[in-house]
Amino acid sequence: MPEVSRFFGIVIRMYFDEHLPPHFHAIYAGREVQIGIDPIQILEGKLPHRAISMVIEWAALHQRELLNNWERLRRDQQAVKIEPLE
């Protein structure tokens, strides 16, 4: 479960053997949410409002990189780190 980014206590991970649609996991304060990449949307789970807002903003800024990482992982390649939200 590669960590692709971390910011403000939020950990962003993408898993090697995930199901469609392309998505990532955001973990914060013991909670986890799955976020679809295209379109960017909550698929499952909950985070506090402020945390989910930051995750959505970050995903919008890095959507292409997220999709590239999804494809890399599907081809058994390593994910590339993505810049955190600042």
GIBEL-V499426 format. One line per field, one symbol per residue. ss: DSSP state (h for helix, s for strand, l for the rest). A space follows every 50 residues. Layout:
BEGIN
ss: ???
END
This chain:
BEGIN
ss: lssssssllsssssllllllllssssssllsssssssllsssssslllhh hhhhhhhhhhhlhhhhhhhhhhhhllllllllllll
END
